[in-house]
């Protein structure tokens, strides 16, 4: 039971004895809070302050994560996996974060959102090839994912004043982040599946410690380390914004890992995609932007995708159990026939 409590808890709050919809609601709420704050902070730093140092900001975020994990009381003595388990995961995690943040220097928010909203599809496809998972999803889940993606893209493109601004470098960056995202969620789920004793804090701690050195080469090659250091030294309040963003994102990250551990990578990817739709809708409601028919069509498709995802699956195990029971009956009848034949042979007189 201790393992169960560790694997299904969020900041010490046990989820184990709660219904699955309670678990889903609690984890999703933590994720939405963390990443809504993250979106506001990124908008402020990148667009208002014009500070586009994605690799450096990810590096600072890593240090904040380590401090918060230390305050949570986690130590390396609590690790249940070897360090090498997290090498691939750390590389794709830091690569995805760095490329996503850096792409905002070349793409505006709607353009980046269009690309990132498709993440659920490569995550589902890649899940069939990750060792330890080999997941196969029913057809209605692929249809649900497509509806969600198309609806979000339509909603994004509906605002003529914020049409997507494409740049080849930005497209390559966000495409690379998408490829890494496809591996990221599935690698996390594979670790949780192969060793259920793995906690969210262990995964976040190890992937951060192992991953931070991967950020140093791109910072040095692009010269971003020194540019960002000088810019932030002249405007030290930026560090306050970054620390606040990292603290909120930390809540979101731990909530995401809880979703992955309990519900899997594909469901988590759909939640993250739905969060983008909620962010856009809130921006329209808060700033009283007019909603067009295309907005309505996008929201309808998103709602249909979510509803289709929530539909109960057909349960073939009953058939399997029926066939297994038939097999047992056949085996029992064969054993009875064999037993009767043996008894007949024993009763026959010896010649």
Residue frames relative to the residue before (quaternion, step in Angstrom):
aa qw qx qy qz dx dy dz
X 1.0000 0.0000 0.0000 0.0000 0.00 0.00 0.00
X 0.5920 0.5746 -0.3694 0.4276 3.57 1.07 -0.57
X 0.6327 0.5233 -0.3249 0.4693 3.54 0.98 -0.83
X 0.6485 0.5232 -0.3157 0.4539 3.55 0.96 -0.91
X 0.6493 0.5196 -0.3171 0.4558 3.57 0.98 -0.90
X 0.6709 0.4959 -0.3055 0.4590 3.59 0.93 -0.83
X 0.7001 0.4912 -0.2861 0.4322 3.55 0.86 -0.94
X 0.7879 0.2376 -0.1232 0.5547 3.57 1.11 -0.62
X 0.4830 0.6047 -0.4903 0.4008 3.54 0.50 1.24
X 0.1818 -0.7708 0.6043 0.0871 3.54 -1.20 0.60
X 0.8199 -0.1485 0.0255 0.5524 3.56 -0.38 1.35
X 0.7381 -0.4254 0.2109 0.4793 3.55 0.98 0.98
X 0.5859 0.5585 -0.3667 0.4586 3.58 1.31 -0.05
X 0.3570 -0.7824 0.4724 0.1930 3.56 -0.38 1.27
X 0.1853 -0.7805 0.5910 0.0852 3.54 -1.04 0.93
X 0.4646 0.7569 -0.3997 0.2269 3.54 1.27 -0.40
X 0.7743 0.3697 -0.1907 0.4769 3.58 0.85 -0.95
X 0.5603 0.6048 -0.3857 0.4142 3.59 1.24 0.23
X 0.5943 -0.5476 0.4318 0.4006 3.61 -1.17 0.44
X 0.6330 -0.5675 0.3667 0.3778 3.56 -1.15 0.59
X 0.6473 0.5072 -0.3492 0.4492 3.60 0.99 -0.63
X 0.5814 0.5395 -0.3689 0.4846 3.61 1.20 -0.47
X 0.6445 0.5206 -0.3150 0.4630 3.57 0.93 -0.92
X 0.6663 0.5102 -0.2962 0.4561 3.55 0.91 -0.96
X 0.6732 0.5077 -0.2961 0.4488 3.59 0.91 -0.92
X 0.6708 0.5003 -0.3012 0.4572 3.59 0.92 -0.90
X 0.6851 0.4769 -0.2849 0.4713 3.59 0.86 -0.96
X 0.6625 0.5040 -0.3104 0.4590 3.59 0.94 -0.83
X 0.6295 0.5368 -0.3348 0.4511 3.60 1.04 -0.77
X 0.6494 0.5083 -0.3137 0.4706 3.58 0.98 -0.83
X 0.6510 0.5143 -0.3069 0.4664 3.54 1.02 -0.84
X 0.6648 0.5071 -0.3116 0.4514 3.59 0.85 -0.95
X 0.6413 0.5221 -0.3305 0.4549 3.59 0.91 -0.86
X 0.6997 0.4996 -0.2847 0.4240 3.57 0.74 -1.09
X 0.7735 0.3837 -0.2073 0.4598 3.56 0.80 -0.95
X 0.5474 0.5514 -0.4195 0.4694 3.60 1.20 -0.17
X 0.6396 0.4915 -0.3136 0.5009 3.58 1.03 -0.79
X 0.6197 0.5500 -0.3312 0.4514 3.58 1.03 -0.83
X 0.6676 0.5103 -0.3066 0.4471 3.59 0.92 -0.88
X 0.6471 0.5119 -0.3192 0.4661 3.58 0.99 -0.82
X 0.6717 0.4982 -0.2983 0.4600 3.59 0.92 -0.90
X 0.6533 0.5023 -0.3228 0.4655 3.60 0.96 -0.81
X 0.6189 0.5382 -0.3401 0.4600 3.57 1.02 -0.78
X 0.6723 0.5027 -0.2931 0.4576 3.58 0.97 -0.89
X 0.7128 0.4642 -0.2695 0.4514 3.59 0.81 -1.02
X 0.7490 0.4215 -0.2354 0.4537 3.60 0.82 -0.98
X 0.7765 0.3582 -0.1957 0.4800 3.59 0.84 -0.91
X 0.7223 0.4228 -0.2588 0.4823 3.60 0.86 -0.87
X 0.7752 0.3349 -0.1792 0.5048 3.58 0.83 -0.97
X 0.3108 -0.7801 0.4845 0.2453 3.58 1.30 -0.31
X 0.4187 0.6603 -0.5027 0.3687 3.59 0.99 0.88
X 0.0261 0.8248 -0.5603 0.0716 3.57 -0.23 1.27
X 0.3094 0.7390 -0.5268 0.2841 3.54 0.48 1.26
X 0.1208 -0.8684 0.4785 0.0472 3.54 0.49 1.25
X 0.6732 0.4944 -0.3077 0.4558 3.60 0.90 -0.89
X 0.6693 0.5001 -0.2968 0.4624 3.57 0.96 -0.90
X 0.6591 0.5060 -0.3116 0.4608 3.58 0.94 -0.85
X 0.6229 0.5194 -0.3363 0.4786 3.59 1.08 -0.70
X 0.6259 0.5394 -0.3231 0.4614 3.59 1.09 -0.77
X 0.6535 0.4929 -0.3051 0.4867 3.59 0.96 -0.87
X 0.6272 0.5484 -0.3249 0.4476 3.57 1.00 -0.84
X 0.6234 0.5558 -0.3293 0.4404 3.58 1.05 -0.79
X 0.6608 0.4990 -0.3101 0.4671 3.59 0.95 -0.84
X 0.6302 0.5168 -0.3344 0.4732 3.58 1.04 -0.75
X 0.6125 0.5522 -0.3380 0.4535 3.59 1.01 -0.82
X 0.6750 0.5027 -0.3022 0.4475 3.58 0.84 -1.00
X 0.6444 0.5171 -0.3216 0.4625 3.58 1.02 -0.78
X 0.6771 0.4850 -0.2933 0.4693 3.59 0.94 -0.85
X 0.6327 0.5180 -0.3330 0.4697 3.59 1.04 -0.73
X 0.6216 0.5324 -0.3333 0.4681 3.59 1.06 -0.74
X 0.6634 0.4988 -0.3026 0.4686 3.59 1.00 -0.82
X 0.6202 0.5367 -0.3338 0.4647 3.58 1.22 -0.47
X 0.5312 -0.6719 0.3768 0.3525 3.58 1.32 -0.12
X 0.4539 0.6901 -0.4617 0.3234 3.58 1.21 0.24
X 0.0323 -0.7757 0.6301 0.0133 3.57 -1.07 0.82
X 0.6523 -0.5322 0.3698 0.3931 3.57 -1.26 0.36
X 0.5552 0.6093 -0.3950 0.4055 3.60 1.21 -0.36
X 0.6605 0.5095 -0.3021 0.4613 3.59 1.21 -0.45
X 0.4635 0.6943 -0.4418 0.3286 3.60 1.26 -0.03
X 0.1785 -0.7863 0.5839 0.0948 3.58 -1.04 0.81
X 0.6996 0.3844 -0.2575 0.5445 3.60 1.31 -0.07
X 0.5116 -0.6199 0.4814 0.3496 3.62 -1.12 0.52
X 0.6605 -0.5330 0.3589 0.3883 3.56 -1.22 0.54
X 0.6342 0.5706 -0.3417 0.3943 3.59 0.98 -0.81
X 0.5249 0.6434 -0.4036 0.3842 3.58 1.23 -0.43
X 0.7635 0.4218 -0.1850 0.4526 3.55 1.07 -0.81
X 0.4117 0.7319 -0.4722 0.2681 3.63 1.21 0.06
X 0.6947 0.4538 -0.2753 0.4855 3.61 0.77 -1.02
X 0.6485 0.5290 -0.3137 0.4484 3.55 0.93 -0.93
X 0.6733 0.5058 -0.2970 0.4500 3.59 0.90 -0.92
X 0.6412 0.5354 -0.3266 0.4422 3.58 0.97 -0.84
X 0.7158 0.4280 -0.2699 0.4813 3.60 0.83 -0.92
X 0.6058 0.5608 -0.3596 0.4351 3.62 1.08 -0.63
X 0.7155 0.4313 -0.2577 0.4854 3.58 0.77 -1.02
X 0.6255 0.5348 -0.3381 0.4565 3.57 1.04 -0.72
X 0.6637 0.5029 -0.3033 0.4633 3.57 0.94 -0.87
X 0.6744 0.4917 -0.2997 0.4622 3.60 0.87 -0.93
X 0.6848 0.4981 -0.2890 0.4465 3.56 0.89 -0.96
X 0.6835 0.4772 -0.2880 0.4714 3.59 0.91 -0.91
X 0.6361 0.5323 -0.3368 0.4456 3.59 0.99 -0.77
X 0.6918 0.4622 -0.2782 0.4801 3.58 0.87 -0.94
X 0.6781 0.4980 -0.3003 0.4494 3.60 0.94 -0.87
X 0.6057 0.5829 -0.3656 0.3996 3.62 1.06 -0.62
X 0.5798 0.5953 -0.3787 0.4076 3.61 1.18 -0.45
X 0.5686 0.5722 -0.3900 0.4441 3.57 1.25 -0.20
X 0.7667 0.3373 -0.1650 0.5207 3.61 1.21 -0.47
X 0.7477 0.2818 -0.1768 0.5747 3.60 1.25 -0.36
X 0.3995 -0.6637 0.5514 0.3096 3.56 -1.13 0.50
X 0.7323 -0.4728 0.2622 0.4141 3.57 -1.26 0.35
X 0.6583 0.5053 -0.3478 0.4362 3.68 0.83 -0.77
X 0.6436 0.5206 -0.3302 0.4536 3.60 1.00 -0.79
X 0.6647 0.4869 -0.3098 0.4745 3.58 0.91 -0.88
X 0.6389 0.5461 -0.3213 0.4363 3.56 1.01 -0.84
X 0.6107 0.5596 -0.3445 0.4419 3.59 1.02 -0.78
X 0.6942 0.4607 -0.2781 0.4780 3.57 0.88 -0.93
X 0.7085 0.4779 -0.2800 0.4373 3.59 0.77 -1.00
X 0.6050 0.5833 -0.3609 0.4044 3.59 1.12 -0.55
X 0.6412 0.5263 -0.3282 0.4519 3.60 1.21 -0.35
X 0.3717 0.7843 -0.4521 0.2056 3.60 1.28 -0.07
X 0.6200 0.5893 -0.3552 0.3771 3.58 0.96 -0.82
X 0.6446 0.5423 -0.3340 0.4229 3.62 1.02 -0.70
X 0.7021 0.4239 -0.2989 0.4879 3.67 0.75 -0.85
X 0.5860 0.5621 -0.3785 0.4442 3.61 1.12 -0.55
X 0.6736 0.4901 -0.2955 0.4677 3.59 0.93 -0.89
X 0.6635 0.5047 -0.3058 0.4598 3.58 0.97 -0.87
X 0.6851 0.4950 -0.2887 0.4497 3.58 0.91 -0.95
X 0.5686 0.6222 -0.3777 0.3832 3.59 1.15 -0.55
X 0.6251 0.5486 -0.3403 0.4387 3.59 1.19 -0.46
X 0.7461 0.4140 -0.2138 0.4756 3.61 1.21 -0.38
X 0.5501 0.6177 -0.4023 0.3923 3.60 1.22 -0.21
X 0.4456 -0.6861 0.4987 0.2864 3.64 -0.74 0.98
X 0.7495 0.3453 -0.2823 0.4892 3.54 -0.93 0.92
X 0.7285 0.3535 -0.2289 0.5404 3.59 1.26 -0.28
X 0.1568 0.8123 -0.5602 0.0413 3.57 0.45 -1.32
X 0.1582 0.8378 -0.5068 0.1275 3.57 0.94 0.93
X 0.1004 -0.7471 0.6532 0.0716 3.52 -1.21 0.68
X 0.2034 -0.8048 0.5516 0.0816 3.54 -0.66 1.15
X 0.5182 -0.6257 0.4717 0.3427 3.61 -1.07 0.65
X 0.6637 -0.5410 0.3314 0.3962 3.65 -1.11 0.59
X 0.6556 0.5354 -0.3457 0.4050 3.62 0.92 -0.79
X 0.6133 0.5414 -0.3650 0.4445 3.62 1.13 -0.45
X 0.6199 0.5087 -0.3426 0.4895 3.61 1.10 -0.61
X 0.6338 0.5130 -0.3282 0.4769 3.60 1.01 -0.81
X 0.6308 0.5375 -0.3196 0.4594 3.58 1.01 -0.84
X 0.6663 0.5034 -0.2990 0.4618 3.58 0.93 -0.91
X 0.6531 0.5102 -0.3160 0.4619 3.60 0.96 -0.86
X 0.6425 0.5173 -0.3252 0.4624 3.61 0.95 -0.84
X 0.6494 0.5243 -0.3100 0.4553 3.57 0.97 -0.88
X 0.6812 0.4929 -0.2834 0.4612 3.57 0.90 -0.96
X 0.6815 0.4820 -0.2931 0.4663 3.60 0.81 -0.99
X 0.6451 0.5282 -0.3221 0.4485 3.59 0.96 -0.82
X 0.6740 0.4897 -0.2986 0.4656 3.57 0.95 -0.85
X 0.6376 0.5178 -0.3301 0.4652 3.59 1.01 -0.76
X 0.6414 0.5165 -0.3209 0.4678 3.60 0.97 -0.84
X 0.6518 0.5114 -0.3123 0.4649 3.57 0.96 -0.87
X 0.6554 0.5219 -0.3099 0.4494 3.58 0.98 -0.86
X 0.7255 0.4493 -0.2411 0.4622 3.57 0.92 -0.94
X 0.5244 0.6777 -0.4050 0.3189 3.61 1.22 -0.31
X 0.6759 0.4741 -0.2969 0.4797 3.58 1.13 -0.56
X 0.3089 -0.7919 0.5003 0.1651 3.57 -0.29 1.25
X 0.6509 0.5364 -0.3209 0.4308 3.57 1.13 -0.58
X 0.7523 0.2698 -0.1884 0.5707 3.60 1.21 -0.33
X 0.0938 0.8161 -0.5600 0.1075 3.56 0.81 1.00
X 0.5866 -0.6184 0.3829 0.3561 3.58 -1.01 0.72
X 0.2130 -0.7637 0.6020 0.0951 3.52 -1.01 0.92
X 0.1522 -0.8400 0.5186 0.0473 3.57 -0.30 1.29
X 0.0185 -0.7496 0.6616 0.0095 3.52 -1.22 0.71
X 0.5575 -0.6429 0.3993 0.3412 3.58 -0.87 0.93
X 0.6580 0.5010 -0.3184 0.4632 3.59 0.91 -0.88
X 0.6656 0.5065 -0.3017 0.4575 3.58 0.95 -0.88
X 0.6342 0.5294 -0.3214 0.4628 3.57 1.05 -0.82
X 0.6543 0.5034 -0.3108 0.4711 3.58 0.96 -0.87
X 0.6469 0.5267 -0.3204 0.4489 3.59 0.98 -0.81
X 0.7208 0.4326 -0.2643 0.4728 3.57 0.76 -1.02
X 0.6000 0.5410 -0.3635 0.4638 3.61 1.14 -0.50
X 0.6354 0.5128 -0.3167 0.4827 3.57 1.05 -0.78
X 0.6320 0.5226 -0.3270 0.4696 3.59 1.05 -0.76
X 0.6301 0.5399 -0.3290 0.4508 3.59 1.06 -0.76
X 0.6418 0.5172 -0.3207 0.4667 3.57 0.96 -0.88
X 0.6782 0.4820 -0.2934 0.4709 3.58 0.94 -0.88
X 0.6117 0.5469 -0.3465 0.4547 3.59 1.09 -0.68
X 0.6131 0.5622 -0.3444 0.4352 3.57 1.07 -0.77
X 0.6822 0.4483 -0.2745 0.5081 3.59 1.08 -0.73
X 0.6243 0.6224 -0.3420 0.3254 3.56 0.92 -1.00
X 0.7299 0.4398 -0.2582 0.4552 3.58 0.60 -1.13
X 0.6765 0.4956 -0.2962 0.4571 3.57 1.00 -0.82
X 0.6254 0.5167 -0.3413 0.4748 3.60 1.06 -0.66
X 0.6317 0.5219 -0.3293 0.4692 3.58 1.02 -0.78
X 0.6732 0.4886 -0.3000 0.4670 3.57 0.90 -0.92
X 0.6287 0.5418 -0.3415 0.4410 3.61 1.02 -0.76
X 0.6491 0.5079 -0.3216 0.4661 3.61 0.99 -0.80
X 0.6542 0.5012 -0.3086 0.4749 3.58 0.97 -0.86
X 0.6695 0.5132 -0.2997 0.4457 3.58 1.01 -0.84
X 0.7182 0.4548 -0.2582 0.4590 3.57 0.88 -0.95
X 0.7857 0.0892 -0.0690 0.6082 3.59 1.17 -0.52
X 0.2304 -0.8277 0.4978 0.1188 3.62 0.07 1.27
X 0.5867 0.5861 -0.3758 0.4134 3.61 1.21 -0.31
X 0.4786 0.6755 -0.4363 0.3526 3.61 1.26 -0.18
X 0.2306 -0.7762 0.5730 0.1263 3.57 -0.85 0.98
X 0.6390 -0.5278 0.3943 0.3969 3.55 -1.27 0.39
X 0.6431 0.5333 -0.3270 0.4417 3.58 1.00 -0.82
X 0.6344 0.5220 -0.3385 0.4588 3.59 0.98 -0.78
X 0.6789 0.4992 -0.3037 0.4445 3.56 0.84 -0.96
X 0.6814 0.4776 -0.2961 0.4690 3.59 0.91 -0.88
X 0.6449 0.5253 -0.3204 0.4533 3.60 0.99 -0.81
X 0.7198 0.4552 -0.2622 0.4538 3.57 0.72 -1.07
X 0.6696 0.4886 -0.3148 0.4623 3.60 0.92 -0.83
X 0.6382 0.5118 -0.3303 0.4709 3.61 1.12 -0.58
X 0.6753 0.4932 -0.2971 0.4610 3.60 0.87 -0.98
X 0.7051 0.4434 -0.2652 0.4858 3.59 0.88 -0.94
X 0.7121 0.5016 -0.2638 0.4144 3.58 1.03 -0.77
X 0.5807 0.6306 -0.3836 0.3435 3.61 1.02 -0.65
X 0.6334 0.5145 -0.3638 0.4492 3.68 0.93 -0.63
X 0.5879 0.5757 -0.3753 0.4268 3.63 1.14 -0.48
X 0.6367 0.5476 -0.3278 0.4328 3.61 1.19 -0.43
X 0.5719 0.6394 -0.3764 0.3499 3.59 1.16 -0.54
X 0.6619 0.5131 -0.3417 0.4265 3.69 0.77 -0.83
X 0.6936 0.4451 -0.3185 0.4683 3.69 0.76 -0.81
X 0.6175 0.5381 -0.3566 0.4494 3.62 1.07 -0.62
X 0.6889 0.4659 -0.2789 0.4801 3.59 1.02 -0.81
X 0.6666 0.5191 -0.3094 0.4364 3.59 0.93 -0.88
X 0.7315 0.4034 -0.2313 0.4988 3.58 1.01 -0.77
X 0.4392 -0.6972 0.4546 0.3381 3.58 1.26 -0.26
X 0.3945 0.7606 -0.4462 0.2585 3.56 1.31 0.13
X 0.5754 0.6154 -0.3843 0.3776 3.58 1.05 -0.70
X 0.7379 0.4151 -0.2339 0.4779 3.59 0.79 -1.02
X 0.6242 0.5313 -0.3415 0.4598 3.60 1.05 -0.72
X 0.6847 0.4827 -0.2845 0.4661 3.56 0.88 -0.97
X 0.6317 0.5386 -0.3330 0.4471 3.58 0.99 -0.83
X 0.6792 0.4850 -0.2895 0.4686 3.60 0.92 -0.91
X 0.6694 0.5049 -0.3056 0.4512 3.59 0.92 -0.91
X 0.6994 0.4600 -0.2752 0.4728 3.57 0.89 -0.91
X 0.5942 0.5537 -0.3651 0.4550 3.61 1.16 -0.53
X 0.6707 0.4797 -0.2904 0.4855 3.57 1.10 -0.70
X 0.7663 0.1910 -0.1099 0.6036 3.59 1.20 -0.53
X 0.1009 -0.8615 0.4941 0.0596 3.61 0.50 1.17
X 0.5569 0.6141 -0.4071 0.3835 3.62 1.15 -0.42
X 0.5078 0.6411 -0.4206 0.3928 3.59 1.27 -0.34
X 0.6190 0.5453 -0.3477 0.4457 3.58 1.04 -0.72
X 0.6112 0.5477 -0.3477 0.4533 3.59 1.08 -0.66
X 0.6462 0.5019 -0.3111 0.4834 3.57 1.03 -0.85
X 0.6651 0.5157 -0.3020 0.4477 3.59 0.95 -0.91
X 0.6543 0.5023 -0.3165 0.4685 3.59 0.98 -0.83
X 0.6475 0.5069 -0.3178 0.4720 3.59 0.97 -0.85
X 0.6425 0.5152 -0.3170 0.4704 3.59 0.98 -0.84
X 0.6680 0.5085 -0.3016 0.4520 3.58 0.92 -0.94
X 0.6371 0.5237 -0.3360 0.4549 3.60 1.01 -0.75
X 0.6655 0.4815 -0.3042 0.4824 3.59 0.97 -0.83
X 0.6599 0.5078 -0.3054 0.4620 3.57 0.98 -0.87
X 0.5757 0.5829 -0.3683 0.4395 3.59 1.15 -0.61
X 0.6353 0.5054 -0.3190 0.4891 3.59 0.99 -0.84
X 0.6663 0.5073 -0.2962 0.4593 3.56 0.98 -0.88
X 0.6572 0.5245 -0.3075 0.4454 3.57 0.98 -0.86
X 0.6696 0.4812 -0.3075 0.4749 3.58 0.88 -0.89
X 0.6336 0.5231 -0.3260 0.4676 3.59 1.07 -0.73
X 0.6319 0.5272 -0.3250 0.4659 3.58 1.04 -0.79
X 0.6591 0.4990 -0.3104 0.4693 3.58 0.93 -0.86
X 0.6131 0.5280 -0.3507 0.4715 3.59 1.10 -0.62
X 0.6366 0.5194 -0.3201 0.4717 3.58 1.03 -0.81
X 0.6513 0.5126 -0.3152 0.4623 3.59 0.96 -0.88
X 0.6730 0.5122 -0.3010 0.4406 3.58 0.91 -0.94
X 0.7593 0.3926 -0.2078 0.4755 3.58 0.95 -0.86
X 0.8310 0.2542 -0.0850 0.4875 3.58 0.83 -1.01
X 0.5635 -0.6235 0.3884 0.3780 3.63 1.19 -0.24
X 0.6720 -0.5459 0.3457 0.3617 3.53 -1.31 0.46
X 0.6682 0.5218 -0.3185 0.4240 3.60 0.90 -0.89
X 0.6496 0.4982 -0.3151 0.4801 3.60 0.93 -0.85
X 0.6416 0.5197 -0.3201 0.4646 3.58 1.00 -0.83
X 0.6431 0.5193 -0.3219 0.4617 3.60 0.98 -0.81
X 0.6406 0.5077 -0.3263 0.4748 3.59 1.05 -0.71
X 0.6254 0.5227 -0.3383 0.4704 3.60 1.05 -0.69
X 0.6661 0.4934 -0.3089 0.4663 3.59 0.93 -0.85
X 0.6329 0.5121 -0.3309 0.4771 3.59 1.08 -0.65
X 0.6437 0.5113 -0.3179 0.4724 3.59 0.99 -0.83
X 0.5965 0.5694 -0.3631 0.4337 3.59 1.08 -0.67
X 0.6238 0.5362 -0.3443 0.4527 3.59 1.01 -0.73
X 0.6420 0.5145 -0.3233 0.4675 3.59 1.02 -0.79
X 0.6493 0.5094 -0.3169 0.4674 3.59 0.97 -0.85
X 0.6237 0.5406 -0.3358 0.4538 3.60 1.01 -0.80
X 0.6728 0.4882 -0.2955 0.4709 3.57 0.90 -0.92
X 0.6652 0.5084 -0.3109 0.4497 3.57 0.90 -0.93
X 0.6429 0.5182 -0.3238 0.4619 3.59 0.97 -0.81
X 0.6330 0.5322 -0.3385 0.4488 3.60 0.99 -0.78
X 0.6599 0.4930 -0.3095 0.4751 3.59 1.07 -0.72
X 0.6784 0.4867 -0.3007 0.4609 3.58 0.98 -0.79
X 0.6735 0.4998 -0.2984 0.4556 3.58 0.97 -0.88
X 0.7811 0.3200 -0.1625 0.5110 3.57 0.85 -0.96
X 0.4076 -0.7685 0.4245 0.2513 3.60 1.34 0.39
X 0.2118 0.7613 -0.5749 0.2122 3.55 0.74 1.06
X 0.5162 -0.6491 0.4451 0.3378 3.63 -1.02 0.66
X 0.2900 -0.7445 0.5793 0.1614 3.56 -1.02 0.87
X 0.2459 -0.7876 0.5553 0.1044 3.57 -0.78 1.09
X 0.7033 -0.4277 0.3421 0.4533 3.57 -1.34 -0.03
X 0.6299 0.5342 -0.3409 0.4490 3.58 1.06 -0.71
X 0.5942 0.5405 -0.3588 0.4755 3.58 1.12 -0.65
X 0.6675 0.5142 -0.2957 0.4501 3.56 0.94 -0.95
X 0.6379 0.5220 -0.3218 0.4659 3.58 1.04 -0.82
X 0.6505 0.5194 -0.3102 0.4592 3.56 0.97 -0.87
X 0.6681 0.4935 -0.2996 0.4694 3.58 0.93 -0.91
X 0.6274 0.5388 -0.3354 0.4513 3.59 1.06 -0.76
X 0.6670 0.4922 -0.3012 0.4712 3.59 0.93 -0.89
X 0.6294 0.5257 -0.3324 0.4658 3.58 1.02 -0.79
X 0.6578 0.5080 -0.3037 0.4658 3.58 0.95 -0.90
X 0.6426 0.5186 -0.3182 0.4657 3.58 1.00 -0.83
X 0.6485 0.5253 -0.3142 0.4526 3.58 1.00 -0.85
X 0.6662 0.4882 -0.3009 0.4767 3.58 0.96 -0.88
X 0.6561 0.5151 -0.3140 0.4535 3.59 0.95 -0.89
X 0.6518 0.5131 -0.3142 0.4617 3.57 1.00 -0.82
X 0.6266 0.5372 -0.3283 0.4593 3.56 1.07 -0.72
X 0.7063 0.4739 -0.2615 0.4562 3.59 1.05 -0.78
X 0.4658 0.6790 -0.4528 0.3419 3.59 1.25 -0.13
X 0.4838 -0.6553 0.4797 0.3262 3.63 -0.97 0.73
X 0.4442 -0.6984 0.4984 0.2579 3.55 -1.03 0.82
X 0.5592 -0.5472 0.4900 0.3844 3.52 -1.29 0.40
X 0.2802 -0.7852 0.5348 0.1372 3.56 -0.94 0.82
X 0.1495 -0.8257 0.5407 0.0587 3.55 -0.03 1.29
X 0.4887 0.6779 -0.4566 0.3052 3.65 1.09 -0.32
X 0.5862 0.5802 -0.3860 0.4132 3.58 1.13 -0.59
X 0.6369 0.5100 -0.3224 0.4799 3.53 1.02 -0.82
X 0.6455 0.5271 -0.3190 0.4515 3.51 0.99 -0.91
X 0.6679 0.4916 -0.3161 0.4608 3.56 0.98 -0.84
X 0.6242 0.5358 -0.3403 0.4556 3.56 1.11 -0.75
X 0.6734 0.4855 -0.3002 0.4698 3.55 0.94 -0.92
X 0.6410 0.5147 -0.3362 0.4595 3.58 1.04 -0.72
X 0.6417 0.5102 -0.3361 0.4637 3.59 1.04 -0.74
X 0.6219 0.5289 -0.3406 0.4663 3.58 1.07 -0.74
X 0.6323 0.5311 -0.3275 0.4592 3.54 1.05 -0.81
X 0.6427 0.5219 -0.3219 0.4593 3.57 1.01 -0.86
X 0.6457 0.5229 -0.3221 0.4538 3.59 0.99 -0.86
X 0.6465 0.5171 -0.3170 0.4628 3.56 1.00 -0.88
X 0.6514 0.5120 -0.3192 0.4600 3.57 0.96 -0.87
X 0.6546 0.5133 -0.3192 0.4541 3.58 0.96 -0.86
X 0.6540 0.5072 -0.3199 0.4611 3.59 0.97 -0.84
X 0.6357 0.5196 -0.3282 0.4671 3.59 1.03 -0.79
X 0.6492 0.5112 -0.3177 0.4651 3.58 1.01 -0.85
X 0.6440 0.5230 -0.3236 0.4550 3.59 1.02 -0.80
X 0.6403 0.5226 -0.3211 0.4624 3.58 0.99 -0.87
X 0.6556 0.5114 -0.3044 0.4648 3.57 0.94 -0.92
X 0.6548 0.5166 -0.3144 0.4534 3.57 1.00 -0.88
X 0.6507 0.5158 -0.3114 0.4621 3.58 0.98 -0.87
X 0.6410 0.5224 -0.3232 0.4602 3.59 1.00 -0.85
X 0.6511 0.5131 -0.3178 0.4601 3.58 0.98 -0.84
X 0.6495 0.5134 -0.3195 0.4609 3.56 1.03 -0.83
X 0.6305 0.5304 -0.3317 0.4595 3.60 1.04 -0.77
X 0.6570 0.5121 -0.3132 0.4561 3.55 0.98 -0.86
X 0.6495 0.5181 -0.3218 0.4542 3.57 1.05 -0.77
X 0.6781 0.5010 -0.2927 0.4512 3.60 1.10 -0.75
X 0.5611 0.6005 -0.4031 0.4026 3.60 1.16 -0.47
X 0.4678 -0.6770 0.4852 0.2956 3.62 -1.01 0.86
X 0.4711 -0.6642 0.5009 0.2933 3.53 -1.06 0.71
X 0.2973 -0.7563 0.5608 0.1586 3.61 -0.93 0.90
